[in-house]
């Protein structure tokens, strides 16, 4: 199954940049933005700006089984790249 990757860069509350991918089975920018906001809220960054400027469709790919299970369960997977909490 193919999944859609949305490359996302946001400014954290303290001003540093967080880079992460939102990976989902829906190729819908608004849905990816919603997932990014949900994750950011979960890590205490609920007031960070996320729009189509910060969260852009990048490509489509297959994913490992554990990632696919998380996407099918939660709707998305966050692949932390740079500046994200552990």
C-alpha positions, 0 to 999 in steps of 0.5 A, a space after each residue: 500500500 502506498 502512503 503520502 508524505 507531507 514535508 513539514 517545517 514549523 517554528 517551535 515556541 522557543 523559536 527553533 525549527 522542527 522538521 518532520 514528515 506527516 505520513 498518511 493514507 490520505 493525499 489531502 493537505 488539510 488532513 495532514 495539517 490537522 494531523 500535524 497540529 494534533 501531534 504538535 499539541 501532544 508534545 506541548 506545541 499547540 500554538 505553533 502555526 501550521 498551514 499549507 506553507 509549512 506542511 507540503 505534499 512531498 511524495 508517495 511511498 511504501 512504509 514498514 509494517 509497524 508504521 503502516 499499523 500506526 497509520 491504520 490505527 491513528 490515521 498518521 505517523 510522524 517521522 521526526 527529522 530535525 529539532 523534534 523532541 525524542 
